[in-house]
Amino acid sequence: MNWGTRIFIAYLAGVLFISFFVVKSMMLTTEMAEEDYYGKELTYNSHIQGVDNAKNLAQPIKIKDTNNQITVVIDSATASSMKNGAIHFYNPASEKADKKMALNASNGIFLFDKSSFIKGKYIVRVSFELQGNPYFTEETLFIQ
């Protein structure tokens, strides 16, 4: 075998190697952590203010994991007068496992059935407005 044939085989092997990785990378699905990243960045100061407001509540927001339910407890006085309440169960591993629900004014106890969640790590984000001020808290939760 002469040197021209060897160069051609090496070149062909390189092209096949690169082509293999191009095809593999085209088959991967990529998910962004946040859909509207830049829009959310513009409102980040409001988020920081919401975190500070939530820390200053008389009764902190509690997220409890029981055998078959996830319980979110907000002080009843706060829960009865809150507006635009929302809870987001954010699963970093899969956007399909995320759950977003509204929190309506109530007695302050919100129950969620664990059977509707897949097992794994969730970041529970609770947000609401109270007297025109934003409130936000988040906590990590592992569902077994």
N, C-alpha and C positions, 0 to 999 in steps of 0.2 A: 504494500500500500504506500503510495507516494505522499508527499507533504500536502499537496493540494486537496486530496481526498480527506485527509485528517482535519484540515482547516474547515472544509465544508461540513463534516460531521460535527465538529465543535460548534460551528455557527448554528447549525440546525438544532443541536441539543440546547443551546442558549435560547433560541427562539421558542422552542417547545416549553422550556422551563418558565419563561416569562409569560407565555400564553396560558399556561396552566394556572398561574397565580392571578392573572387578569380575570379569567373565567370564574375562579373561586371567589374573588372579591366582588364580582358582579352578582353573585348568588346570595351574598349576605344581606340581611335586612338591618338597617340602622335606624334607631329611634333617638330623637332628641330628648334631652331631659325635660325641657320646657318648650312648648309650641311657640310662644311669643316672647322669646328671650329678651329682645331689645325693648319691647313695650313694657315688660315687667321691670326692667332695669330703671326706667324712667320713674316708676312709682315706688322705688325701693325706700326712699325716705319715709313714705307713709307706712311701709312695712316695719321699719325700725321703730317708728313712733308707736305702732300697734303692739310690738313686742314689749316696749317699755310700759305701755298702758296696762297690758295683761299682767305684768309683774307687780304692778301696784294695786291690783284688785284686792279687796278685803279677804276674799276666799279664792285661792288659786283654782284654776280649771284642772280637774282630775280626770285621767283616762285610766280605766281599770280593765284588766283582762280576766274574765272569769271563765268557768268551764265551757259554756256555750254562747256567751255574749260578750260584747265589748260595751262598756258603760262609760259615757262621758257625763261628768257631773259639773254643772255650772251653778253658782250661787243662785237661789230662786229669785232674789230681787233683781239680780243682773239679767237672768234669763227671761224674766217677764217683760222687761223693757228693751231688750236688744232688737236690732233691726239688721237685715241682710246677713243673717247668720248662715254659715256654711261650714261643712266639714269635708275634708279631702283626705282620703286614705290613699297615699301615694306609694306605689310599689316601684322601687328603683329598677327592679329586674325586668318588669314588663308593663308597658303602658296599658295593655288590655286588662290588667288586674286592678287598675286604679278605680276608685269609686268616689264620686262627688255627690253630696246630698245637702239639701237645705236644712237649716236648723230653725224651726219656727219657735216663737216665744211660747214658753211652757213653764212647767215647774222646775226645770233645770236638770232633769235626768233624761238622757237620751240613750236608748238601747239599740244595738246593732247585732244581728244574728251572725255568729262566726261561720256558719255553714255557707254563707254567700261569698266568703273570701277564700282564696287559695292560700296554701301555707307559704310562709316566708316573711320577709322583713317589710314593714310598712312604716311610713312616716305619717303620723296623724297630724293634720293641720286644721286647727279650729280658728275661724275668723268671724268677726261680727262688728257691728257698730253700736255704740251706746252714747246717746246724747251728742251725736255728730262726730264722735271720736272713734278711730279704728282700734280694734283689739285683735291680737294675733298670738297664737301659741302653737308650738309643735312638739311632738314627743315621738320617740321611736318605739315601735311595737313589733314583737315577733309573734306571729300566729303559728301555733304548732298543729 
